[in-house]
C-alpha cells in the first residue's frame, strides 16, 4: 500500500503542480504576453507614422506663389526710397491739416538689421484740432502707419509744439 499510496500522492502532487502552472499561465504570464503584444502593435503604428513623416520630409516643398502686394506695406524698394515715401506721406497729411512741420528725423533700425521697419520722428506745431486730424490721417493711411511716442508741449503762446514717431513696414528685404 505504501507503494500505491506514494504513487497516488505523486499523481496528486503532479496534478496540483499542473494546476498551479495553469493558474500561473492564465494569470500574470498571459497578462505579460498581452502587454508585449500591445507594445508591438504600438511600435508598428509608430513605425508606419515615422515612414510617412520621412516621406514627407524627403518630398520637395510645394511651389509657393509669389506673395501678393499688400496695401498695408510699403513696396519692396530700398530703405531710402521707403523712408522718402513715408516722409512725403507725413508732409502731405500735415499740410492738409494746417500743421507746420519743423523737422523730420529718420529713425534707424536696431543694429543695422534690415527688418523692413522704417520710421520717422516728426517735430511740428499746430492747434489741438489739427493735431487730432493729423493723428487720424496717419492712423488711416495706406500703407498702414503706426504713430507712437507723442509728446505735446504748450508754450506760452499758441500753437502747440509736439513730437511724434511714425513707423511703417515695407515688404521684401531690399536695402
C-alpha positions as CSV (number, residue, x, y, z in Angstrom):
1,X,0.0,0.0,0.0
2,X,2.8,2.3,0.6
3,X,3.9,2.0,-3.0
4,X,0.5,2.7,-4.4
5,X,-0.1,5.4,-1.9
6,X,3.1,7.1,-2.8
7,X,2.2,6.7,-6.5
8,X,-1.2,8.2,-5.7
9,X,0.3,11.1,-3.7
10,X,2.8,11.7,-6.6
11,X,-0.1,11.8,-9.1
12,X,-2.0,14.2,-6.8
13,X,1.2,16.3,-6.4
14,X,1.7,16.4,-10.1
15,X,-1.9,17.3,-10.7
16,X,-1.6,20.1,-8.1
17,X,1.7,21.3,-9.8
18,X,0.0,21.2,-13.2
19,X,-2.9,23.2,-11.8
20,X,-0.6,25.8,-10.3
21,X,1.3,26.1,-13.6
22,X,-2.0,26.5,-15.4
23,X,-3.1,29.2,-13.0
24,X,0.3,30.9,-13.3
25,X,0.0,30.8,-17.1
26,X,-3.5,32.1,-17.1
27,X,-2.7,34.9,-14.6
28,X,0.4,37.0,-14.7
29,X,2.1,35.3,-17.7
30,X,-0.8,35.8,-20.1
31,X,-1.2,39.4,-19.0
32,X,2.5,40.0,-19.6
33,X,2.3,38.4,-23.1
34,X,-0.8,40.5,-23.9
35,X,1.1,43.6,-22.8
36,X,4.1,42.7,-25.1
37,X,1.7,42.2,-28.0
38,X,0.1,45.6,-27.4
39,X,3.5,47.2,-27.3
40,X,4.4,45.5,-30.6
41,X,1.3,46.9,-32.2
42,X,2.1,50.4,-31.0
43,X,5.7,50.1,-32.3
44,X,4.3,49.0,-35.7
45,X,1.9,52.0,-35.8
46,X,4.7,54.4,-34.8
47,X,7.0,52.9,-37.4
48,X,4.4,53.5,-40.1
49,X,3.9,57.1,-38.9
50,X,7.7,57.6,-39.0
51,X,7.9,56.3,-42.5
52,X,5.1,58.8,-43.6
53,X,7.0,61.6,-41.9
54,X,10.2,60.6,-43.6
55,X,8.5,60.5,-47.0
56,X,7.1,64.0,-46.3
57,X,10.5,65.3,-45.3
58,X,12.1,63.9,-48.5
59,X,9.4,65.3,-50.8
60,X,10.2,68.7,-52.3
61,X,8.2,71.6,-50.9
62,X,5.3,72.7,-53.0
63,X,5.8,75.7,-55.3
64,X,4.7,78.8,-53.5
65,X,3.1,81.6,-55.4
66,X,4.7,85.0,-55.1
67,X,3.4,87.0,-52.2
68,X,0.6,89.3,-53.1
69,X,1.3,93.0,-52.9
70,X,-0.2,94.2,-49.6
71,X,-1.7,97.6,-49.3
72,X,-0.6,97.5,-45.7
73,X,3.1,97.6,-46.5
74,X,5.3,100.0,-48.4
75,X,6.5,98.3,-51.7
76,X,9.7,96.3,-51.9
77,X,12.1,99.2,-52.6
78,X,15.4,100.2,-51.0
79,X,15.1,101.6,-47.5
80,X,16.0,105.2,-48.5
81,X,13.1,105.2,-51.0
82,X,10.6,103.8,-48.5
83,X,11.7,106.5,-45.9
84,X,11.2,109.2,-48.6
85,X,7.7,107.9,-49.3
86,X,6.9,107.9,-45.6
87,X,8.2,111.5,-45.2
88,X,6.1,112.6,-48.2
89,X,3.0,110.9,-46.8
90,X,3.5,112.7,-43.4
91,X,4.2,116.1,-45.1
92,X,1.1,115.8,-47.2
93,X,-1.1,114.9,-44.2
94,X,0.4,117.7,-42.2
95,X,-0.1,120.3,-45.0
96,X,-3.7,119.1,-45.4
97,X,-4.4,119.7,-41.7
98,X,-2.6,123.1,-41.4
99,X,0.3,121.8,-39.4
100,X,3.8,123.4,-39.6
101,X,6.4,120.6,-39.8
102,X,9.6,121.8,-38.2
103,X,11.8,118.8,-38.7
104,X,11.7,115.2,-39.8
105,X,14.3,112.8,-38.4
106,X,14.8,109.3,-39.8
107,X,14.7,106.6,-37.1
108,X,17.3,103.9,-37.8
109,X,16.7,100.2,-37.3
110,X,18.4,98.4,-34.4
111,X,22.0,97.3,-35.1
112,X,21.5,98.0,-38.8
113,X,19.3,95.0,-39.2
114,X,17.1,95.0,-42.4
115,X,13.8,94.2,-40.8
116,X,11.6,96.1,-43.2
117,X,10.7,98.6,-40.4
118,X,11.0,102.2,-41.3
119,X,10.4,105.2,-39.0
120,X,10.4,109.0,-38.8
121,X,10.3,111.4,-35.9
122,X,8.2,114.4,-36.6
123,X,8.6,117.7,-34.8
124,X,5.7,120.1,-35.6
125,X,3.4,122.8,-34.4
126,X,-0.3,123.2,-34.7
127,X,-3.5,123.5,-32.7
128,X,-5.3,120.6,-30.9
129,X,-7.9,120.1,-33.6
130,X,-5.2,119.9,-36.3
131,X,-3.2,117.5,-34.3
132,X,-6.2,115.2,-33.9
133,X,-6.8,115.3,-37.6
134,X,-3.1,114.6,-38.3
135,X,-3.2,111.5,-36.0
136,X,-6.4,110.3,-37.7
137,X,-4.7,110.8,-41.1
138,X,-1.6,108.9,-40.0
139,X,-3.6,106.0,-38.5
140,X,-5.9,105.7,-41.5
141,X,-3.2,106.0,-44.2
142,X,-2.4,103.3,-46.7
143,X,0.1,101.7,-46.3
144,X,-0.5,101.3,-42.6
145,X,1.4,103.7,-40.3
146,X,1.8,103.5,-36.5
147,X,2.0,106.7,-34.5
148,X,3.9,106.3,-31.3
149,X,5.6,108.4,-28.6
150,X,3.5,111.5,-28.9
151,X,4.9,114.4,-26.8
152,X,3.0,117.6,-26.6
153,X,4.3,120.8,-25.0
154,X,2.3,124.0,-24.6
155,X,4.4,127.1,-25.0
156,X,3.2,130.4,-23.5
157,X,1.8,131.4,-26.9
158,X,0.0,129.2,-29.4
159,X,0.5,126.9,-31.4
160,X,1.2,123.6,-29.5
161,X,4.6,122.0,-30.1
162,X,4.6,118.3,-30.5
163,X,6.8,115.4,-31.4
164,X,5.6,112.1,-32.9
165,X,7.3,108.9,-34.1
166,X,5.6,107.3,-37.1
167,X,6.5,103.8,-38.1
168,X,5.7,101.8,-41.2
169,X,6.8,98.5,-42.7
170,X,8.0,97.6,-46.2
171,X,7.6,94.3,-48.0
172,X,10.6,92.3,-49.0
173,X,14.1,92.7,-47.8
174,X,15.6,95.1,-50.3
175,X,18.1,97.6,-48.9
